[in-house]
Structures are given as C-alpha cells and as structure tokens.
C-alpha cells in the first residue's frame, strides 16, 4: 500500500480506469463475436447493422484512448474485409 496520499489517490484512480477499460474492451470483443457469428450465418442485413455497431464501439474506444487508433483501424479493416467477402459471395 502506498505511504503517500497522492500515490494512494493515483492507485484508486488507476483501479477505476482499469475497470472502465476492461468493460469497454469486453463489449468490443462481444460485438466482434456477434458480427462474426452473423457473417457465418450469412445474414446480410443483420451483418450491416452489427458491423456499424462494432465500428462505432471501436472508434469510441480509440477516441477515449482505451486502445490505439491503429489497432482499431486494423480491426475495422479486417472486419470490413470479411463483410465484403460475404456480400461478394452471394
């Protein structure tokens, strides 16, 4: 445990931020899994709505600094690549 008040406060803040970041990352992973499940099912309409939500969550996480902007961009690119492959296949 920290001996200095400022260090104790910093520790409390880091715990709160860690929990918030974990929640955001978890919701992103869940949304990405939903998109991949819809893609494997082959539902085009549901794919577009789920993809929009995933892209929105990724952009928000990158803006807040939860994840690096290049990582968010890379995930969006890979996701759109799969969606486009589904659209082209049918």
N, C-alpha and C positions, 0 to 999 in steps of 0.2 A: 504494500500500500504506500502511496506517496506521502512524504513528510511535509510537503509544501502545499498550501491551499490552492495555488494556481495549477499545480500539477494534478491535484485531486479533481479540480474542475475540468481540466483538459481530459482526464481519464473518463469522467462521466459523459462528457460531450462525445468522445470517440465511441463509447458504447452505444449511445443513442444513434449516432450516424451509421455505425456498423449495422444495427438492426434495420434502419431505414434502407440502407443499400442492399442488404440481403433480401428484403421484401421486394424491392424493385427488380433485382436480378432474378428472383424466383418467379415473379409474374411474367418476365420476359421469356424465361425458359418454358413456362407453361404455355404461353401464347405461341411460341415457335413449334412446340409439340402439337398444338391444335392445328396449326397450318399444315404441318407435315402429314398429320392424320387425314385432313381433308383432301390433300393432294393425292395421297394413296387411294382414297375412296373415289377420287375422280370427279368431285362436285365442283364445277367451275364457278358458279355463283357464290357458294359458301367460301371458296378459296379467295376470291377477291375481297370479301368483307373481312375475313380473318387476316389476310395479308395486310390490309390497311391498318388494322388494329396493331399488328406486330410492328409495322414500320413506325407507327405513331409512338409506341412504347419505346422502341429503340432510339428514336430521335429525342424523346424526353429524357431518357437516361443519359444520352451523350451530352445534352444541354446542361443537365444537372451535375455532370462530372462523375456519375456513377460508373460509367465505362468510357473508354477512349473513343473519340469520334471516328477514328479509322476502324476500330473493331465494329462499331455499329454499322458503318458503311459496308464493311466486308460481309456482315451477316445479312444486311438488306440485299446486297448484290447476289449472294448465294441463294437467298430465298426467291428473289425475282427470277433467277435463272431456272429454278425448279418450276415456278408458276408458268413461265413462258414455255417450258418444255411440255407441260400438261396442255396448255392452250394449243400448241402446235400439233400435238399428238391426236387431238380429237377434232 
